[in-house]
Amino acid sequence: MLFEPPIDELVKKAGCRYAVAVIVGARAKDLENKIPTLLNGSANLAINHAATEVFNGEVVGVQSK
């Protein structure tokens, strides 16, 4: 389960819950495929790492105007 960073803060950064799910999910999948040694085979760690990257502004999604 994801506790850090807080979901509410991720929603503020991404714009909506759907965007959080899409951005974090896509980045976690990318991490699993490209950097498996970082994750040591844990899918949960990939999601946590991706959420942290979004929270820190390292990964951003496309926002509509």
N, C-alpha and C positions, 0 to 999 in steps of 0.2 A: 504494500500500500504506500502511496506517495504522501509524505508529510512535509518534507522540505524540498523545494520551496513551497510555500502555501499556495493552494489552488487559486484562491482569490487574487493573489498577487500576479499569478500567471495569466489569469483572465484579464486583468487590467492591462498587462503588457500586450497580449495578443488581440484583445478586442471582444472576444466571445469564447464560450466554452468549446464550441465546435472547432474554432481555430486552434485552441490549445491542444485538443485531441489530435487534430491533423498534423500540426507542426511537430509536436513531441513524438507522435507515432512514426512519422516519416524519418525524423532524425534518429530515433532509436533503431529503426530498421537499417538505416545507413551505417550507424555505428557497428551493428552486429555483422554487417557484410564487409565493411572496410577495415575495421580495427578490432578483430576478435580477441587479440591478446590483451587489450585494455579491459575487456569485460570478463574474461575468464569463464565464458560460457553461461553467464547469468543474464537472462532476458530482463529481469527486474532491475538489475544494475543499469542496463541500457536505458530504460525508461527514466530512472532517477538521474542518470548523467545527462540525458537529453533535456529533461525538465530544468536542470540546473543551468545548462547552456542557454536555454530560452530566457530564464530568469535573469541571467547575467548580461543578456543582450548579444550573446555570441551567435545566436541563430535567430533569424527573424522570418516571418512569413509575409506574404503579399497581402496587403490590406486594400479593400476596394474603397473607392471614393464616393 
